[in-house]
Amino acid sequence: MATLDVGNRSSDNATEAHIHTAFRTCSQALAAHNFTMPALSPTMTEGNIASWKIKEGDSFVAGDVLLEVETDKATMDVEAQDDGKLAKIIVEDGSKGVTVGSRIGVLADTDDDLSTLKMPAEESAPKSEKKSAPPPPKEEAKSSPPAPSKSKSSSPKPAETSPSKSKPQNKKYPLYPSVEVLLHTHNIKADSVNATGPNGRLLKGDVLAFLKEIPSSAPQQLGERIAKLSHLDLSNITPAAPKSSPKEVAAKENPKIEEAVEVPVELSVPVSLSSILQVQKRMSATLGITLPLSTFIARAIALANEDLPLSSRKAPTADELFDHIVGVSKISKSSSSSKDGSFKPQIIALPDPSAGLGLAKKAAKKIDPFDAILGRGGKQNTTMKTKSKVLESLGPENVFSLSVVKGTEEEKRAKVFLERVKSLVEVEPGRLVL
């Protein structure tokens, strides 16, 4: 019977504790009860209260959001499990570092009168005492000499000297698993170890330095090294020389361009048409055929343009480029090769004293009416048809002239052309008939 009574008593105590600590607002709970900071994750030790969604005295039903809690990972809503009423808010909005299990408010039943309701005592103190109760046996075990499972470095001396100078772990962040294992294994409080990690976090090296398993200065040296390497060192870099502006570059190149400007020069040779006139009279007397003077001069220009020395600077023609791309022939770059020219000299007739002014007046009167209507009667045409008409009025003495670039091989070719024309017209007029 004694055993049965003890079991009944223990069962009753467990039931009362369950009813007292559970988050319930049913009619069985006749008094207000504390609302503690919930643990929203298995590793959560503390959190921040972002805001309360209801005010003191407001009623709520199951599923309503009571408040928002911020953790280091996310912001989550805390919902009510049963119907009830918020009797009092203990921890206001914006509070940070609220420990899990500490009282943040008081809840009551929906029908309770808050003016006469008795507020319960804070339960966080007993819980903290219960949580802090286990360490004393650990300290006794820590101070006891026979401790085969613990290393020699876990002596109480570093723990006594370090708290005065230590910088505790930032409570905003949870402990790393490796740090928690070391603290639990050696019975060390986190606040007694100097935290040298980023944002005040406690690292494994800090605990090892506290246990004197590594040099005490190693965590600080490592932190300084990481901080130094996290920034780019530009002390040994010298700035590059300033680049010149596009205007300066263009100004430097302009003299070269000015030097390459091509200056034209006019080459002229006096040519007598007396030999051609004599051949023309002989043909008319013997054969009864009169060839116009333009035919002789055109034939002389064509023969003079044949087989002229090719300029090494001359660009290849379109036909040569096409043949080179197709692979039929290669573009010749030799200056010794030759090619027909395309010179067309300008012929200026000199006045003939023996002919007088009659011929000049007659030539002046031969103007095409169509040119006179269009106002082109006084202009010099460049077509071969117009030249043939003008050539008929040429006298014995004339000047053949060409305009070429000075100082180039084209000037040499032009001189060879004019000499050939002079030789054909004055010395070899018979070749112009064949």
C-alpha positions in Angstrom: 0.0 0.0 0.0 2.8 2.3 0.8 4.3 1.8 -2.6 0.9 2.6 -4.2 0.5 5.8 -2.3 3.9 7.0 -3.3 3.1 6.3 -6.9 -0.2 8.1 -6.6 1.5 11.1 -5.0 4.2 11.3 -7.7 1.5 11.0 -10.4 -0.5 13.8 -8.8 2.6 16.1 -8.6 3.5 15.4 -12.2 -0.1 16.3 -13.2 -0.1 19.5 -11.2 3.3 20.5 -12.7 2.1 19.8 -16.2 -1.1 21.9 -15.7 0.9 24.7 -14.1 3.6 25.0 -16.8 1.6 24.3 -19.9 0.3 27.1 -22.1 -3.4 26.7 -21.5 -6.3 29.2 -21.0 -9.1 26.8 -20.4 -11.5 26.9 -17.4 -9.4 24.5 -15.5 -6.7 27.1 -15.0 -8.4 29.4 -12.5 -5.4 31.8 -12.1 -3.2 33.7 -14.5 0.0 32.0 -15.6 3.3 33.2 -17.0 4.0 33.3 -20.7 7.7 32.5 -21.3 10.0 33.1 -24.2 9.5 30.1 -26.5 12.3 28.1 -28.1 11.7 28.3 -31.9 14.5 26.0 -32.8 16.5 23.2 -31.1 19.6 25.4 -30.9 17.9 28.7 -29.9 19.1 30.1 -26.6 17.9 33.6 -26.8 16.0 35.9 -29.1 14.7 39.5 -29.7 11.1 40.6 -29.3 10.3 42.5 -32.5 6.8 43.6 -31.6 3.6 42.5 -29.8 0.7 42.0 -32.0 -1.9 42.5 -29.2 -2.1 44.9 -26.3 -2.7 44.3 -22.6 -6.3 43.3 -21.9 -6.9 42.1 -25.5 -8.5 38.7 -26.0 -7.3 36.2 -28.5 -8.3 32.8 -29.9 -6.2 29.8 -30.9 -4.1 30.5 -33.9 -3.8 34.3 -33.4 -0.3 35.8 -33.6 0.7 37.1 -30.2 4.1 38.5 -31.1 7.1 38.4 -33.5 10.4 37.0 -32.3 13.7 37.7 -34.1 16.5 35.2 -34.1 19.9 35.2 -35.7 18.4 33.2 -38.6 14.8 34.6 -39.2 11.8 36.4 -37.8 9.0 34.1 -36.8 5.4 34.6 -35.4 4.4 33.1 -32.1 0.8 31.8 -32.2 -1.6 31.1 -29.4 -2.5 27.5 -28.7 -5.7 28.2 -26.8 -8.2 31.0 -26.3 -7.3 33.6 -23.7 -6.4 37.1 -22.7 -3.2 39.0 -22.4 -3.1 40.2 -18.8 0.3 41.9 -18.8 3.4 42.5 -21.0 6.6 42.1 -19.1 9.2 42.5 -21.9 8.4 45.4 -24.2 8.9 45.7 -28.0 12.4 45.9 -29.3 14.0 44.0 -26.3 17.1 42.1 -27.3 18.8 39.1 -25.9 15.8 37.6 -24.1 16.7 34.2 -22.7 14.6 31.2 -23.7 12.3 30.3 -20.7 12.3 33.8 -19.1 8.9 35.4 -18.5 7.9 37.9 -21.2 4.2 38.2 -20.3 1.2 37.0 -18.3 -1.8 35.2 -19.8 -5.3 34.7 -18.3 -8.6 33.0 -19.1 -11.0 34.8 -21.4 -13.6 35.2 -18.6 -11.1 36.4 -16.0 -11.4 39.9 -14.5 -7.9 41.4 -14.8 -8.6 44.0 -12.1 -9.0 41.3 -9.4 -6.8 38.7 -11.0 -3.7 37.7 -9.0 -0.5 37.8 -10.9 1.7 34.8 -10.6 5.3 34.9 -9.4 8.1 34.8 -11.9 9.1 31.3 -12.7 12.3 32.2 -14.5 14.3 32.4 -11.3 13.6 28.9 -10.1 14.3 27.6 -13.6 17.6 29.4 -13.7 18.5 28.0 -10.3 17.6 24.6 -11.6 19.8 25.1 -14.7 22.6 26.5 -12.6 22.3 23.8 -10.0 24.2 21.1 -12.0 27.4 23.1 -12.3 28.4 23.0 -8.6 28.9 19.2 -8.8 30.9 19.7 -12.0 33.1 22.2 -10.2 33.6 19.8 -7.4 34.5 17.1 -9.9 36.7 19.6 -11.7 38.6 20.5 -8.5 39.0 16.9 -7.4 42.5 15.5 -8.1 41.6 12.1 -9.6 40.2 13.1 -13.0 41.5 10.6 -15.6 39.2 11.7 -18.4 40.2 15.4 -18.3 43.5 16.8 -19.5 46.0 18.4 -17.3 45.5 21.7 -19.0 41.9 22.0 -17.6 43.1 23.3 -14.3 41.1 26.0 -12.5 44.0 28.5 -12.6 43.3 29.8 -16.1 39.6 30.0 -15.4 40.3 32.2 -12.3 42.7 34.6 -14.0 41.1 35.0 -17.4 37.6 36.3 -16.5 39.0 39.7 -15.4 40.5 40.4 -18.8 38.3 38.2 -21.0 35.8 39.6 -23.5 32.7 37.3 -23.4 30.9 35.8 -26.3 28.4 38.0 -28.0 25.0 36.7 -26.9 23.5 37.7 -30.3 25.1 34.6 -31.8 24.9 30.9 -30.7 28.0 28.9 -29.8 29.6 26.8 -32.4 29.2 23.0 -31.8 32.9 22.5 -31.4 33.0 25.2 -28.8 30.1 23.8 -26.9 31.7 20.4 -26.8 35.0 21.8 -25.4 33.1 23.9 -22.8 31.0 21.0 -21.7 33.9 18.5 -21.6 36.1 20.8 -19.5 33.3 22.4 -17.4 34.1 25.9 -18.5 31.7 28.8 -18.6 31.5 30.7 -21.9 31.7 34.1 -20.2 35.1 33.2 -18.7 36.8 32.8 -22.1 38.0 35.7 -24.2 36.2 35.8 -27.5 38.4 36.9 -30.5 36.2 35.8 -33.4 34.4 38.0 -35.8 31.7 40.1 -34.3 32.7 38.9 -30.8 32.1 35.2 -31.4 33.8 32.6 -29.3 36.0 30.3 -31.4 37.5 26.9 -30.7 41.0 28.4 -30.6 39.9 30.7 -27.8 38.9 27.7 -25.7 42.1 25.8 -26.5 44.2 28.9 -25.6 42.2 29.2 -22.4 43.1 25.5 -21.7 46.7 26.3 -22.6 46.7 23.6 -25.3 48.0 26.2 -27.7 49.8 29.5 -27.0 47.6 32.1 -25.5 48.6 34.7 -28.2 47.7 32.4 -31.1 44.1 33.4 -31.5 44.9 37.1 -31.4 47.7 36.7 -33.9 45.6 34.6 -36.2 42.8 37.2 -36.0 45.2 40.0 -36.8 46.5 38.1 -39.8 43.1 37.4 -41.1 42.1 41.0 -40.7 45.3 42.1 -42.6 44.7 39.7 -45.4 41.1 40.6 -45.8 42.1 44.0 -47.1 44.0 44.6 -50.4 47.5 46.0 -49.8 48.3 48.7 -52.3 51.3 50.1 -50.5 53.8 48.5 -53.0 51.9 49.6 -56.1 53.1 52.7 -58.0 50.6 54.6 -60.2 51.1 54.3 -63.9 52.3 57.2 -66.0 49.4 59.3 -67.3 48.4 58.5 -70.8 48.5 61.2 -73.4 45.2 62.5 -74.5 43.9 61.7 -78.0 44.4 65.4 -79.0 48.1 65.1 -78.2 48.5 61.9 -80.1 46.7 63.5 -83.1 49.0 66.5 -82.8 52.1 64.3 -82.9 50.8 62.4 -85.9 49.7 65.4 -87.9 53.3 66.4 -89.0 53.6 62.9 -90.6 50.4 63.4 -92.4 51.4 66.8 -93.6 54.7 65.4 -95.0 52.7 62.8 -96.9 50.6 65.4 -98.7 50.9 64.9 -102.5 52.0 68.1 -104.4 50.9 68.0 -108.1 53.3 69.2 -110.8 52.6 69.9 -114.5 54.9 68.4 -117.1 54.8 69.9 -120.7 56.5 69.1 -124.0 56.3 71.2 -127.2 55.3 69.0 -130.1 55.2 69.9 -133.8 52.5 68.4 -136.0 54.2 69.4 -139.3 55.3 65.7 -140.0 51.7 64.5 -139.5 50.3 67.3 -141.7 52.7 66.2 -144.5 51.7 62.6 -144.2 48.1 63.6 -144.3 48.6 65.6 -147.6 50.5 62.7 -149.2 47.7 60.2 -148.4 45.1 62.6 -149.8 47.1 63.1 -153.0 48.0 59.4 -153.6 45.2 57.4 -152.1 42.4 60.0 -152.0 41.9 59.3 -148.3 41.9 62.1 -145.7 42.5 60.9 -142.1 41.5 63.4 -139.5 44.2 64.8 -137.3 42.5 63.4 -134.2 43.1 59.9 -135.5 46.9 60.5 -135.7 47.1 61.9 -132.2 44.9 59.2 -130.7 47.1 56.6 -132.3 50.2 58.3 -130.9 48.8 58.4 -127.4 47.9 54.7 -127.5 51.4 53.7 -128.7 53.1 55.8 -126.1 51.0 54.3 -123.3 52.1 50.7 -124.2 54.6 48.9 -122.0 55.4 51.8 -119.6 57.5 51.0 -116.5 55.2 50.0 -113.6 55.5 51.9 -110.4 56.3 49.8 -107.3 54.0 52.0 -105.2 51.0 51.6 -107.4 48.2 49.7 -105.9 47.0 46.5 -107.6 43.9 46.7 -109.8 40.6 45.0 -109.1 41.4 42.3 -111.6 44.7 41.6 -110.1 43.2 41.3 -106.6 40.5 39.0 -107.8 43.0 36.7 -109.6 45.2 36.7 -106.4 42.2 35.7 -104.2 41.1 32.9 -106.6 44.7 31.7 -106.9 45.2 32.2 -110.6 48.1 34.6 -110.3 50.1 36.4 -107.7 50.3 40.2 -107.3 53.7 41.3 -108.6 55.7 43.7 -106.4 58.7 44.0 -108.7 59.5 47.5 -109.9 61.0 46.1 -113.1 57.7 44.9 -114.5 55.8 46.9 -117.0 52.2 47.8 -117.8 50.2 49.9 -120.2 49.6 53.4 -119.0 46.5 55.5 -119.1 47.9 59.0 -119.7 45.7 61.5 -121.6 47.6 64.7 -122.2 46.1 68.1 -122.5 46.9 69.6 -125.9 47.3 73.4 -126.2 47.6 74.9 -129.6 50.2 77.7 -130.1 49.3 80.6 -132.4 50.7 80.2 -135.9 52.1 83.6 -137.2 51.8 82.5 -140.9 48.2 81.6 -140.7 47.1 85.0 -139.4 44.0 85.6 -137.5 41.6 84.2 -140.1 41.9 80.6 -138.9 41.5 81.6 -135.3 38.3 83.5 -136.1 37.0 80.6 -138.2 37.7 78.1 -135.4 36.0 80.4 -132.9 32.9 80.6 -135.0 32.5 76.8 -135.1 30.4 76.4 -131.9 27.7 73.9 -131.5 24.3 75.6 -131.2 23.3 73.2 -128.5 26.4 74.2 -126.4 25.5 77.8 -127.0 22.0 77.3 -125.7 23.3 75.5 -122.6 26.0 78.1 -122.0 28.8 75.6 -122.6 30.2 77.3 -125.7 33.3 78.8 -124.0 34.1 75.7 -121.8 36.7 73.0 -122.7 35.2 69.5 -123.0 37.2 66.5 -122.0 35.5 63.8 -124.1 37.2 62.3 -127.1 34.5 63.5 -129.5 34.9 67.1 -128.5 38.6 66.8 -128.7 38.4 65.4 -132.2 36.7 68.6 -133.3 39.2 70.8 -131.5 42.1 68.9 -132.8 41.1 69.8 -136.4 41.9 73.4 -135.6 45.3 72.7 -134.2 48.3 74.4 -135.8 51.8 73.0 -136.5 53.1 74.0 -133.0 51.4 72.6 -129.9 52.1 71.8 -126.3 51.3 68.4 -124.7 51.0 68.6 -120.9 50.3 66.2 -118.0 49.6 66.8 -114.3 51.2 64.2 -111.9 52.4 64.0 -108.3 55.8 65.5 -107.8 58.7 63.3 -106.6 57.0 59.9 -107.4 57.7 57.2 -109.9 54.5 58.3 -111.7 56.4 61.5 -112.7 59.1 59.4 -114.3 56.5 57.4 -116.3 54.8 60.6 -117.4 58.1 61.9 -118.8 58.7 58.7 -120.7 55.2 59.0 -122.1 55.6 62.6 -123.3 59.0 61.7 -124.9 57.4 58.8 -126.8 54.5 61.0 -128.0 56.9 63.6 -129.3 59.0 61.0 -131.1 56.0 59.3 -132.7 54.5 62.6 -133.9 57.7 64.3 -135.1 60.1 61.5 -136.1 57.9 58.4 -136.8 54.5 59.6 -138.2 54.4 56.6 -140.5 53.8 54.2 -137.5 50.5 56.1 -136.8 49.1 55.0 -140.1 49.9 51.2 -139.8 
